[in-house]
Amino acid sequence: MDKIEFTIPNMECKSCEAAITKKLKSIDGVKDVNVDLQTKRIAIQHDNPNLCQDDLTCAVEDMGYKVQVA
Ligand SMILES: [Cu+2]
């Protein structure tokens, strides 16, 4: 299982969290999504060897959120 983490600075509330989680879980191979609204950190566990970080960050950016990879 691979883990990818990044920050979504303009993720503000539970409905953002729910929408982002739902979108990411619809991506092939994504098994688990954990959001910390305090730190705006998101951690994604997946088992798809073809999935790269950009696939996940682009999906979030397409929804109108910003992404900080660090
Ligand atoms: Cu929100």
N, CA, C, O and the ligand as a Tripos MOL2 file, in Angstrom:
@<TRIPOS>MOLECULE
protein
  281   279    71     0     0
PROTEIN
NO_CHARGES

@<TRIPOS>ATOM
      1 N           0.8560   -1.2060    0.0000 N.3       1 MET1
      2 CA          0.0000    0.0000    0.0000 C.3       1 MET1
      3 C           0.8850    1.2470    0.0000 C.2       1 MET1
      4 O           1.8060    1.3640    0.8090 O.2       1 MET1
      5 N           0.6050    2.1570   -0.8940 N.am      2 ASP2
      6 CA          1.3640    3.4020   -0.9500 C.3       2 ASP2
      7 C           0.5790    4.5180   -0.2830 C.2       2 ASP2
      8 O          -0.6520    4.5090   -0.2530 O.2       2 ASP2
      9 N           1.3140    5.4700    0.2460 N.am      3 LYS3
     10 CA          0.6900    6.5990    0.9180 C.3       3 LYS3
     11 C           1.1520    7.8970    0.2710 C.2       3 LYS3
     12 O           2.3450    8.1060    0.0540 O.2       3 LYS3
     13 N           0.1970    8.7590   -0.0320 N.am      4 ILE4
     14 CA          0.5050   10.0660   -0.5980 C.3       4 ILE4
     15 C          -0.1400   11.1130    0.3070 C.2       4 ILE4
     16 O          -1.3030   10.9850    0.6900 O.2       4 ILE4
     17 N           0.6250   12.1440    0.6410 N.am      5 GLU5
     18 CA          0.1090   13.1970    1.5170 C.3       5 GLU5
     19 C           0.3250   14.5580    0.8760 C.2       5 GLU5
     20 O           1.3420   14.7920    0.2240 O.2       5 GLU5
     21 N          -0.6310   15.4470    1.0630 N.am      6 PHE6
     22 CA         -0.4220   16.8410    0.6750 C.3       6 PHE6
     23 C          -1.3600   17.7290    1.4800 C.2       6 PHE6
     24 O          -2.1720   17.2500    2.2710 O.2       6 PHE6
     25 N          -1.2300   19.0370    1.2600 N.am      7 THR7
     26 CA         -2.0060   20.0230    2.0120 C.3       7 THR7
     27 C          -2.9900   20.7190    1.0810 C.2       7 THR7
     28 O          -2.6620   21.0300   -0.0650 O.2       7 THR7
     29 N          -4.2010   20.9620    1.5840 N.am      8 ILE8
     30 CA         -5.2340   21.6680    0.8220 C.3       8 ILE8
     31 C          -5.6370   22.9040    1.6420 C.2       8 ILE8
     32 O          -6.5430   22.8320    2.4720 O.2       8 ILE8
     33 N          -4.9480   24.0540    1.4010 N.am      9 PRO9
     34 CA         -5.1090   25.2030    2.2950 C.3       9 PRO9
     35 C          -6.5350   25.7550    2.3570 C.2       9 PRO9
     36 O          -6.9490   26.2550    3.4030 O.2       9 PRO9
     37 N          -7.2880   25.6750    1.2690 N.am     10 ASN10
     38 CA         -8.6390   26.2520    1.2980 C.3      10 ASN10
     39 C          -9.7420   25.2080    1.5050 C.2      10 ASN10
     40 O         -10.8870   25.4110    1.1020 O.2      10 ASN10
     41 N          -9.3840   24.1080    2.1310 N.am     11 MET11
     42 CA        -10.3800   23.1390    2.5830 C.3      11 MET11
     43 C         -10.8330   23.5820    3.9780 C.2      11 MET11
     44 O         -10.0570   23.5220    4.9310 O.2      11 MET11
     45 N         -12.0850   24.0260    4.0960 N.am     12 GLU12
     46 CA        -12.4920   24.7360    5.3150 C.3      12 GLU12
     47 C         -13.3930   23.9350    6.2480 C.2      12 GLU12
     48 O         -13.3310   24.1230    7.4630 O.2      12 GLU12
     49 N         -14.2060   23.0690    5.7250 N.am     13 CYS13
     50 CA        -15.2500   22.5050    6.5890 C.3      13 CYS13
     51 C         -15.5370   21.0450    6.2420 C.2      13 CYS13
     52 O         -14.9260   20.4570    5.3490 O.2      13 CYS13
     53 N         -16.4840   20.4920    6.9810 N.am     14 LYS14
     54 CA        -16.8350   19.0860    6.8120 C.3      14 LYS14
     55 C         -17.3730   18.7770    5.4230 C.2      14 LYS14
     56 O         -17.1840   17.6700    4.9200 O.2      14 LYS14
     57 N         -18.0490   19.7510    4.7880 N.am     15 SER15
     58 CA        -18.5810   19.4380    3.4640 C.3      15 SER15
     59 C         -17.4740   19.4320    2.4130 C.2      15 SER15
     60 O         -17.5350   18.6660    1.4520 O.2      15 SER15
     61 N         -16.4570   20.2870    2.5920 N.am     16 CYS16
     62 CA        -15.2650   20.1830    1.7310 C.3      16 CYS16
     63 C         -14.6360   18.8090    1.9070 C.2      16 CYS16
     64 O         -14.3210   18.1170    0.9390 O.2      16 CYS16
     65 N         -14.4630   18.4370    3.1650 N.am     17 GLU17
     66 CA        -13.8330   17.1470    3.4710 C.3      17 GLU17
     67 C         -14.5990   16.0060    2.8100 C.2      17 GLU17
     68 O         -14.0010   15.1130    2.2090 O.2      17 GLU17
     69 N         -15.9300   16.0410    2.9260 N.am     18 ALA18
     70 CA        -16.7450   14.9610    2.3710 C.3      18 ALA18
     71 C         -16.6480   14.9180    0.8500 C.2      18 ALA18
     72 O         -16.5400   13.8420    0.2610 O.2      18 ALA18
     73 N         -16.6850   16.0870    0.2160 N.am     19 ALA19
     74 CA        -16.6360   16.1320   -1.2470 C.3      19 ALA19
     75 C         -15.2900   15.6420   -1.7720 C.2      19 ALA19
     76 O         -15.2260   14.8800   -2.7370 O.2      19 ALA19
     77 N         -14.2190   16.0900   -1.1240 N.am     20 ILE20
     78 CA        -12.8720   15.6970   -1.5610 C.3      20 ILE20
     79 C         -12.6580   14.2030   -1.3250 C.2      20 ILE20
     80 O         -12.1040   13.5030   -2.1730 O.2      20 ILE20
     81 N         -13.0990   13.7270   -0.1690 N.am     21 THR21
     82 CA        -12.9520   12.3080    0.1400 C.3      21 THR21
     83 C         -13.6940   11.4470   -0.8710 C.2      21 THR21
     84 O         -13.1750   10.4370   -1.3460 O.2      21 THR21
     85 N         -14.9150   11.8600   -1.1910 N.am     22 LYS22
     86 CA        -15.7310   11.1000   -2.1400 C.3      22 LYS22
     87 C         -15.0760   11.0450   -3.5180 C.2      22 LYS22
     88 O         -15.0310    9.9950   -4.1600 O.2      22 LYS22
     89 N         -14.5710   12.1930   -3.9560 N.am     23 LYS23
     90 CA        -13.9280   12.2590   -5.2680 C.3      23 LYS23
     91 C         -12.6880   11.3620   -5.3170 C.2      23 LYS23
     92 O         -12.4920   10.6070   -6.2690 O.2      23 LYS23
     93 N         -11.8560   11.4560   -4.2740 N.am     24 LEU24
     94 CA        -10.6160   10.6750   -4.2760 C.3      24 LEU24
     95 C         -10.9020    9.1800   -4.1760 C.2      24 LEU24
     96 O         -10.2070    8.3670   -4.7860 O.2      24 LEU24
     97 N         -11.9260    8.8210   -3.4060 N.am     25 LYS25
     98 CA        -12.2560    7.3940   -3.2800 C.3      25 LYS25
     99 C         -12.8170    6.8170   -4.5680 C.2      25 LYS25
    100 O         -12.8500    5.5980   -4.7360 O.2      25 LYS25
    101 N         -13.2620    7.6840   -5.4890 N.am     26 SER26
    102 CA        -13.7680    7.1970   -6.7740 C.3      26 SER26
    103 C         -12.6250    6.8550   -7.7290 C.2      26 SER26
    104 O         -12.8530    6.2670   -8.7860 O.2      26 SER26
    105 N         -11.3870    7.2250   -7.3550 N.am     27 ILE27
    106 CA        -10.2360    6.9450   -8.2130 C.3      27 ILE27
    107 C          -9.7910    5.5050   -7.9960 C.2      27 ILE27
    108 O          -9.7260    5.0240   -6.8650 O.2      27 ILE27
    109 N          -9.4880    4.8300   -9.0930 N.am     28 ASP28
    110 CA         -9.1500    3.4140   -9.0600 C.3      28 ASP28
    111 C          -7.9500    3.1390   -8.1520 C.2      28 ASP28
    112 O          -6.8870    3.7350   -8.3270 O.2      28 ASP28
    113 N          -8.1160    2.2540   -7.2020 N.am     29 GLY29
    114 CA         -7.0230    1.8320   -6.3300 C.3      29 GLY29
    115 C          -6.9600    2.5750   -5.0100 C.2      29 GLY29
    116 O          -6.2420    2.1560   -4.1020 O.2      29 GLY29
    117 N          -7.7010    3.6720   -4.8850 N.am     30 VAL30
    118 CA         -7.6770    4.4240   -3.6250 C.3      30 VAL30
    119 C          -8.4780    3.6660   -2.5710 C.2      30 VAL30
    120 O          -9.6570    3.3700   -2.7620 O.2      30 VAL30
    121 N          -7.8150    3.3580   -1.4520 N.am     31 LYS31
    122 CA         -8.4200    2.5320   -0.4070 C.3      31 LYS31
    123 C          -8.9030    3.3400    0.7850 C.2      31 LYS31
    124 O          -9.9240    3.0250    1.3950 O.2      31 LYS31
    125 N          -8.1530    4.3880    1.1070 N.am     32 ASP32
    126 CA         -8.5040    5.1300    2.3100 C.3      32 ASP32
    127 C          -8.0660    6.5820    2.1620 C.2      32 ASP32
    128 O          -7.0160    6.8770    1.5920 O.2      32 ASP32
    129 N          -8.8880    7.4750    2.6830 N.am     33 VAL33
    130 CA         -8.5800    8.9080    2.6540 C.3      33 VAL33
    131 C          -8.7680    9.4440    4.0640 C.2      33 VAL33
    132 O          -9.8330    9.2920    4.6620 O.2      33 VAL33
    133 N          -7.7210   10.0740    4.5890 N.am     34 ASN34
    134 CA         -7.8010   10.6740    5.9220 C.3      34 ASN34
    135 C          -7.5420   12.1680    5.8520 C.2      34 ASN34
    136 O          -6.5290   12.6100    5.3110 O.2      34 ASN34
    137 N          -8.4690   12.9430    6.4060 N.am     35 VAL35
    138 CA         -8.3610   14.3960    6.3700 C.3      35 VAL35
    139 C          -8.2260   14.9200    7.7940 C.2      35 VAL35
    140 O          -8.9400   14.4930    8.7010 O.2      35 VAL35
    141 N          -7.2940   15.8540    7.9700 N.am     36 ASP36
    142 CA         -7.1920   16.5920    9.2250 C.3      36 ASP36
    143 C          -7.5310   18.0460    8.9340 C.2      36 ASP36
    144 O          -6.7210   18.7670    8.3510 O.2      36 ASP36
    145 N          -8.7120   18.4800    9.3330 N.am     37 LEU37
    146 CA         -9.1600   19.8390    9.0170 C.3      37 LEU37
    147 C          -8.3640   20.9000    9.7720 C.2      37 LEU37
    148 O          -8.2860   22.0420    9.3190 O.2      37 LEU37
    149 N          -7.7840   20.5530   10.8920 N.am     38 GLN38
    150 CA         -6.9520   21.5130   11.6460 C.3      38 GLN38
    151 C          -5.7110   21.8980   10.8450 C.2      38 GLN38
    152 O          -5.3930   23.0770   10.6900 O.2      38 GLN38
    153 N          -5.0220   20.8830   10.3450 N.am     39 THR39
    154 CA         -3.7600   21.1330    9.6400 C.3      39 THR39
    155 C          -3.9580   21.2220    8.1340 C.2      39 THR39
    156 O          -3.0240   21.5590    7.4070 O.2      39 THR39
    157 N          -5.1870   20.9190    7.6470 N.am     40 LYS40
    158 CA         -5.5100   20.8830    6.2130 C.3      40 LYS40
    159 C          -4.7140   19.8110    5.4680 C.2      40 LYS40
    160 O          -4.5300   19.8840    4.2530 O.2      40 LYS40
    161 N          -4.2530   18.8280    6.2120 N.am     41 ARG41
    162 CA         -3.4950   17.7410    5.5990 C.3      41 ARG41
    163 C          -4.4320   16.6360    5.1490 C.2      41 ARG41
    164 O          -5.4480   16.3560    5.7860 O.2      41 ARG41
    165 N          -4.0640   16.0120    4.0320 N.am     42 ILE42
    166 CA         -4.8160   14.8580    3.5660 C.3      42 ILE42
    167 C          -3.8280   13.7200    3.3130 C.2      42 ILE42
    168 O          -2.7450   13.9390    2.7710 O.2      42 ILE42
    169 N          -4.2030   12.5220    3.7050 N.am     43 ALA43
    170 CA         -3.3700   11.3430    3.5030 C.3      43 ALA43
    171 C          -4.2020   10.3000    2.7640 C.2      43 ALA43
    172 O          -5.2970    9.9370    3.1950 O.2      43 ALA43
    173 N          -3.6640    9.8290    1.6500 N.am     44 ILE44
    174 CA         -4.3750    8.8890    0.7920 C.3      44 ILE44
    175 C          -3.5890    7.5870    0.7140 C.2      44 ILE44
    176 O          -2.3980    7.5880    0.4010 O.2      44 ILE44
    177 N          -4.2610    6.4810    1.0010 N.am     45 GLN45
    178 CA         -3.6430    5.1580    0.8550 C.3      45 GLN45
    179 C          -4.1900    4.5130   -0.4070 C.2      45 GLN45
    180 O          -5.3980    4.5030   -0.6420 O.2      45 GLN45
    181 N          -3.2880    3.9780   -1.2140 N.am     46 HIS46
    182 CA         -3.7530    3.3300   -2.4420 C.3      46 HIS46
    183 C          -2.8700    2.1440   -2.7960 C.2      46 HIS46
    184 O          -1.7450    2.0170   -2.3130 O.2      46 HIS46
    185 N          -3.4100    1.2700   -3.6590 N.am     47 ASP47
    186 CA         -2.6140    0.1210   -4.0940 C.3      47 ASP47
    187 C          -2.5800    0.0240   -5.6180 C.2      47 ASP47
    188 O          -2.4970   -1.0640   -6.1890 O.2      47 ASP47
    189 N          -2.6450    1.1880   -6.2570 N.am     48 ASN48
    190 CA         -2.5940    1.2330   -7.7220 C.3      48 ASN48
    191 C          -1.2020    1.6910   -8.1590 C.2      48 ASN48
    192 O          -0.8630    2.8620   -7.9900 O.2      48 ASN48
    193 N          -0.3850    0.7790   -8.7220 N.am     49 PRO49
    194 CA          0.9900    1.1480   -9.0760 C.3      49 PRO49
    195 C           1.0760    2.2190  -10.1610 C.2      49 PRO49
    196 O           2.1160    2.8580  -10.3230 O.2      49 PRO49
    197 N          -0.0100    2.4150  -10.8990 N.am     50 ASN50
    198 CA          0.0030    3.4200  -11.9600 C.3      50 ASN50
    199 C          -0.4340    4.8070  -11.4850 C.2      50 ASN50
    200 O          -0.4000    5.7770  -12.2420 O.2      50 ASN50
    201 N          -0.8410    4.8810  -10.2260 N.am     51 LEU51
    202 CA         -1.3490    6.1510   -9.7120 C.3      51 LEU51
    203 C          -0.1750    7.0020   -9.2300 C.2      51 LEU51
    204 O           0.6660    6.5260   -8.4670 O.2      51 LEU51
    205 N          -0.1170    8.2480   -9.6700 N.am     52 CYS52
    206 CA          0.9370    9.1300   -9.1660 C.3      52 CYS52
    207 C           0.3050   10.3040   -8.4350 C.2      52 CYS52
    208 O          -0.9030   10.5300   -8.5090 O.2      52 CYS52
    209 N           1.1380   11.0310   -7.7400 N.am     53 GLN53
    210 CA          0.6310   12.1370   -6.9160 C.3      53 GLN53
    211 C          -0.1650   13.1400   -7.7440 C.2      53 GLN53
    212 O          -1.1820   13.6660   -7.2920 O.2      53 GLN53
    213 N           0.3150   13.4030   -8.9810 N.am     54 ASP54
    214 CA         -0.3840   14.3800   -9.8260 C.3      54 ASP54
    215 C          -1.8270   13.9760  -10.1160 C.2      54 ASP54
    216 O          -2.7000   14.8380  -10.2200 O.2      54 ASP54
    217 N          -2.0880   12.6740  -10.2470 N.am     55 ASP55
    218 CA         -3.4640   12.2250  -10.5050 C.3      55 ASP55
    219 C          -4.3840   12.6720   -9.3720 C.2      55 ASP55
    220 O          -5.5270   13.0680   -9.5970 O.2      55 ASP55
    221 N          -3.8640   12.5990   -8.1650 N.am     56 LEU56
    222 CA         -4.6660   12.9520   -6.9870 C.3      56 LEU56
    223 C          -4.7700   14.4620   -6.8160 C.2      56 LEU56
    224 O          -5.8500   14.9920   -6.5550 O.2      56 LEU56
    225 N          -3.6320   15.1550   -6.9640 N.am     57 THR57
    226 CA         -3.6800   16.6130   -6.7740 C.3      57 THR57
    227 C          -4.5150   17.2680   -7.8770 C.2      57 THR57
    228 O          -5.2310   18.2330   -7.6130 O.2      57 THR57
    229 N          -4.4340   16.7590   -9.1020 N.am     58 CYS58
    230 CA         -5.2410   17.3310  -10.2000 C.3      58 CYS58
    231 C          -6.7360   17.1380   -9.9360 C.2      58 CYS58
    232 O          -7.5390   18.0280  -10.2170 O.2      58 CYS58
    233 N          -7.1030   15.9820   -9.3980 N.am     59 ALA59
    234 CA         -8.5140   15.7250   -9.1020 C.3      59 ALA59
    235 C          -9.0300   16.7300   -8.0790 C.2      59 ALA59
    236 O         -10.1650   17.1970   -8.1730 O.2      59 ALA59
    237 N          -8.1930   17.0580   -7.1080 N.am     60 VAL60
    238 CA         -8.5850   18.0280   -6.0690 C.3      60 VAL60
    239 C          -8.6330   19.4380   -6.6600 C.2      60 VAL60
    240 O          -9.5510   20.2070   -6.3740 O.2      60 VAL60
    241 N          -7.6380   19.7710   -7.4870 N.am     61 GLU61
    242 CA         -7.5970   21.1070   -8.1050 C.3      61 GLU61
    243 C          -8.7730   21.3150   -9.0530 C.2      61 GLU61
    244 O          -9.2980   22.4230   -9.1610 O.2      61 GLU61
    245 N          -9.1820   20.2630   -9.7300 N.am     62 ASP62
    246 CA        -10.3430   20.3520  -10.6330 C.3      62 ASP62
    247 C         -11.6160   20.7580   -9.8870 C.2      62 ASP62
    248 O         -12.5450   21.3010  -10.4840 O.2      62 ASP62
    249 N         -11.6520   20.4930   -8.5880 N.am     63 MET63
    250 CA        -12.8160   20.8550   -7.7640 C.3      63 MET63
    251 C         -12.7280   22.2900   -7.2770 C.2      63 MET63
    252 O         -13.6580   22.7770   -6.6330 O.2      63 MET63
    253 N         -11.6310   22.9810   -7.5690 N.am     64 GLY64
    254 CA        -11.4950   24.3760   -7.1600 C.3      64 GLY64
    255 C         -10.6730   24.5690   -5.8970 C.2      64 GLY64
    256 O         -10.6190   25.6680   -5.3460 O.2      64 GLY64
    257 N         -10.0350   23.5030   -5.4410 N.am     65 TYR65
    258 CA         -9.1930   23.6310   -4.2510 C.3      65 TYR65
    259 C          -7.7410   23.8350   -4.6540 C.2      65 TYR65
    260 O          -7.3060   23.4510   -5.7390 O.2      65 TYR65
    261 N          -7.0080   24.4590   -3.7300 N.am     66 LYS66
    262 CA         -5.5700   24.6190   -3.9290 C.3      66 LYS66
    263 C          -4.8620   23.4220   -3.3040 C.2      66 LYS66
    264 O          -5.3640   22.7960   -2.3700 O.2      66 LYS66
    265 N          -3.6880   23.1230   -3.8410 N.am     67 VAL67
    266 CA         -2.8940   22.0130   -3.3150 C.3      67 VAL67
    267 C          -1.4730   22.4980   -3.0680 C.2      67 VAL67
    268 O          -0.8720   23.1580   -3.9150 O.2      67 VAL67
    269 N          -0.9520   22.1660   -1.9080 N.am     68 GLN68
    270 CA          0.4550   22.3970   -1.6120 C.3      68 GLN68
    271 C           1.1140   21.0520   -1.3730 C.2      68 GLN68
    272 O           0.7500   20.3200   -0.4530 O.2      68 GLN68
    273 N           2.0840   20.7400   -2.2100 N.am     69 VAL69
    274 CA          2.7860   19.4740   -2.0530 C.3      69 VAL69
    275 C           4.0710   19.7490   -1.2810 C.2      69 VAL69
    276 O           4.9440   20.4800   -1.7500 O.2      69 VAL69
    277 N           4.1760   19.1690   -0.1170 N.am     70 ALA70
    278 CA          5.3790   19.3470    0.7140 C.3      70 ALA70
    279 C           5.3140   18.3870    1.8640 C.2      70 ALA70
    280 O           6.2210   18.3580    2.6960 O.2      70 ALA70
    281 CU        -16.2410   23.6140    3.0770 Cu       71 CU71
@<TRIPOS>BOND
     1     1     2 1
     2     2     3 1
     3     3     4 2
     4     3     5 am
     5     5     6 1
     6     6     7 1
     7     7     8 2
     8     7     9 am
     9     9    10 1
    10    10    11 1
    11    11    12 2
    12    11    13 am
    13    13    14 1
    14    14    15 1
    15    15    16 2
    16    15    17 am
    17    17    18 1
    18    18    19 1
    19    19    20 2
    20    19    21 am
    21    21    22 1
    22    22    23 1
    23    23    24 2
    24    23    25 am
    25    25    26 1
    26    26    27 1
    27    27    28 2
    28    27    29 am
    29    29    30 1
    30    30    31 1
    31    31    32 2
    32    31    33 am
    33    33    34 1
    34    34    35 1
    35    35    36 2
    36    35    37 am
    37    37    38 1
    38    38    39 1
    39    39    40 2
    40    39    41 am
    41    41    42 1
    42    42    43 1
    43    43    44 2
    44    43    45 am
    45    45    46 1
    46    46    47 1
    47    47    48 2
    48    47    49 am
    49    49    50 1
    50    50    51 1
    51    51    52 2
    52    51    53 am
    53    53    54 1
    54    54    55 1
    55    55    56 2
    56    55    57 am
    57    57    58 1
    58    58    59 1
    59    59    60 2
    60    59    61 am
    61    61    62 1
    62    62    63 1
    63    63    64 2
    64    63    65 am
    65    65    66 1
    66    66    67 1
    67    67    68 2
    68    67    69 am
    69    69    70 1
    70    70    71 1
    71    71    72 2
    72    71    73 am
    73    73    74 1
    74    74    75 1
    75    75    76 2
    76    75    77 am
    77    77    78 1
    78    78    79 1
    79    79    80 2
    80    79    81 am
    81    81    82 1
    82    82    83 1
    83    83    84 2
    84    83    85 am
    85    85    86 1
    86    86    87 1
    87    87    88 2
    88    87    89 am
    89    89    90 1
    90    90    91 1
    91    91    92 2
    92    91    93 am
    93    93    94 1
    94    94    95 1
    95    95    96 2
    96    95    97 am
    97    97    98 1
    98    98    99 1
    99    99   100 2
   100    99   101 am
   101   101   102 1
   102   102   103 1
   103   103   104 2
   104   103   105 am
   105   105   106 1
   106   106   107 1
   107   107   108 2
   108   107   109 am
   109   109   110 1
   110   110   111 1
   111   111   112 2
   112   111   113 am
   113   113   114 1
   114   114   115 1
   115   115   116 2
   116   115   117 am
   117   117   118 1
   118   118   119 1
   119   119   120 2
   120   119   121 am
   121   121   122 1
   122   122   123 1
   123   123   124 2
   124   123   125 am
   125   125   126 1
   126   126   127 1
   127   127   128 2
   128   127   129 am
   129   129   130 1
   130   130   131 1
   131   131   132 2
   132   131   133 am
   133   133   134 1
   134   134   135 1
   135   135   136 2
   136   135   137 am
   137   137   138 1
   138   138   139 1
   139   139   140 2
   140   139   141 am
   141   141   142 1
   142   142   143 1
   143   143   144 2
   144   143   145 am
   145   145   146 1
   146   146   147 1
   147   147   148 2
   148   147   149 am
   149   149   150 1
   150   150   151 1
   151   151   152 2
   152   151   153 am
   153   153   154 1
   154   154   155 1
   155   155   156 2
   156   155   157 am
   157   157   158 1
   158   158   159 1
   159   159   160 2
   160   159   161 am
   161   161   162 1
   162   162   163 1
   163   163   164 2
   164   163   165 am
   165   165   166 1
   166   166   167 1
   167   167   168 2
   168   167   169 am
   169   169   170 1
   170   170   171 1
   171   171   172 2
   172   171   173 am
   173   173   174 1
   174   174   175 1
   175   175   176 2
   176   175   177 am
   177   177   178 1
   178   178   179 1
   179   179   180 2
   180   179   181 am
   181   181   182 1
   182   182   183 1
   183   183   184 2
   184   183   185 am
   185   185   186 1
   186   186   187 1
   187   187   188 2
   188   187   189 am
   189   189   190 1
   190   190   191 1
   191   191   192 2
   192   191   193 am
   193   193   194 1
   194   194   195 1
   195   195   196 2
   196   195   197 am
   197   197   198 1
   198   198   199 1
   199   199   200 2
   200   199   201 am
   201   201   202 1
   202   202   203 1
   203   203   204 2
   204   203   205 am
   205   205   206 1
   206   206   207 1
   207   207   208 2
   208   207   209 am
   209   209   210 1
   210   210   211 1
   211   211   212 2
   212   211   213 am
   213   213   214 1
   214   214   215 1
   215   215   216 2
   216   215   217 am
   217   217   218 1
   218   218   219 1
   219   219   220 2
   220   219   221 am
   221   221   222 1
   222   222   223 1
   223   223   224 2
   224   223   225 am
   225   225   226 1
   226   226   227 1
   227   227   228 2
   228   227   229 am
   229   229   230 1
   230   230   231 1
   231   231   232 2
   232   231   233 am
   233   233   234 1
   234   234   235 1
   235   235   236 2
   236   235   237 am
   237   237   238 1
   238   238   239 1
   239   239   240 2
   240   239   241 am
   241   241   242 1
   242   242   243 1
   243   243   244 2
   244   243   245 am
   245   245   246 1
   246   246   247 1
   247   247   248 2
   248   247   249 am
   249   249   250 1
   250   250   251 1
   251   251   252 2
   252   251   253 am
   253   253   254 1
   254   254   255 1
   255   255   256 2
   256   255   257 am
   257   257   258 1
   258   258   259 1
   259   259   260 2
   260   259   261 am
   261   261   262 1
   262   262   263 1
   263   263   264 2
   264   263   265 am
   265   265   266 1
   266   266   267 1
   267   267   268 2
   268   267   269 am
   269   269   270 1
   270   270   271 1
   271   271   272 2
   272   271   273 am
   273   273   274 1
   274   274   275 1
   275   275   276 2
   276   275   277 am
   277   277   278 1
   278   278   279 1
   279   279   280 2
@<TRIPOS>SUBSTRUCTURE
     1 MET1         2 RESIDUE 1 A MET
     2 ASP2         6 RESIDUE 1 A ASP
     3 LYS3        10 RESIDUE 1 A LYS
     4 ILE4        14 RESIDUE 1 A ILE
     5 GLU5        18 RESIDUE 1 A GLU
     6 PHE6        22 RESIDUE 1 A PHE
     7 THR7        26 RESIDUE 1 A THR
     8 ILE8        30 RESIDUE 1 A ILE
     9 PRO9        34 RESIDUE 1 A PRO
    10 ASN10       38 RESIDUE 1 A ASN
    11 MET11       42 RESIDUE 1 A MET
    12 GLU12       46 RESIDUE 1 A GLU
    13 CYS13       50 RESIDUE 1 A CYS
    14 LYS14       54 RESIDUE 1 A LYS
    15 SER15       58 RESIDUE 1 A SER
    16 CYS16       62 RESIDUE 1 A CYS
    17 GLU17       66 RESIDUE 1 A GLU
    18 ALA18       70 RESIDUE 1 A ALA
    19 ALA19       74 RESIDUE 1 A ALA
    20 ILE20       78 RESIDUE 1 A ILE
    21 THR21       82 RESIDUE 1 A THR
    22 LYS22       86 RESIDUE 1 A LYS
    23 LYS23       90 RESIDUE 1 A LYS
    24 LEU24       94 RESIDUE 1 A LEU
    25 LYS25       98 RESIDUE 1 A LYS
    26 SER26      102 RESIDUE 1 A SER
    27 ILE27      106 RESIDUE 1 A ILE
    28 ASP28      110 RESIDUE 1 A ASP
    29 GLY29      114 RESIDUE 1 A GLY
    30 VAL30      118 RESIDUE 1 A VAL
    31 LYS31      122 RESIDUE 1 A LYS
    32 ASP32      126 RESIDUE 1 A ASP
    33 VAL33      130 RESIDUE 1 A VAL
    34 ASN34      134 RESIDUE 1 A ASN
    35 VAL35      138 RESIDUE 1 A VAL
    36 ASP36      142 RESIDUE 1 A ASP
    37 LEU37      146 RESIDUE 1 A LEU
    38 GLN38      150 RESIDUE 1 A GLN
    39 THR39      154 RESIDUE 1 A THR
    40 LYS40      158 RESIDUE 1 A LYS
    41 ARG41      162 RESIDUE 1 A ARG
    42 ILE42      166 RESIDUE 1 A ILE
    43 ALA43      170 RESIDUE 1 A ALA
    44 ILE44      174 RESIDUE 1 A ILE
    45 GLN45      178 RESIDUE 1 A GLN
    46 HIS46      182 RESIDUE 1 A HIS
    47 ASP47      186 RESIDUE 1 A ASP
    48 ASN48      190 RESIDUE 1 A ASN
    49 PRO49      194 RESIDUE 1 A PRO
    50 ASN50      198 RESIDUE 1 A ASN
    51 LEU51      202 RESIDUE 1 A LEU
    52 CYS52      206 RESIDUE 1 A CYS
    53 GLN53      210 RESIDUE 1 A GLN
    54 ASP54      214 RESIDUE 1 A ASP
    55 ASP55      218 RESIDUE 1 A ASP
    56 LEU56      222 RESIDUE 1 A LEU
    57 THR57      226 RESIDUE 1 A THR
    58 CYS58      230 RESIDUE 1 A CYS
    59 ALA59      234 RESIDUE 1 A ALA
    60 VAL60      238 RESIDUE 1 A VAL
    61 GLU61      242 RESIDUE 1 A GLU
    62 ASP62      246 RESIDUE 1 A ASP
    63 MET63      250 RESIDUE 1 A MET
    64 GLY64      254 RESIDUE 1 A GLY
    65 TYR65      258 RESIDUE 1 A TYR
    66 LYS66      262 RESIDUE 1 A LYS
    67 VAL67      266 RESIDUE 1 A VAL
    68 GLN68      270 RESIDUE 1 A GLN
    69 VAL69      274 RESIDUE 1 A VAL
    70 ALA70      278 RESIDUE 1 A ALA
    71 CU71       281 GROUP 0 **** ****
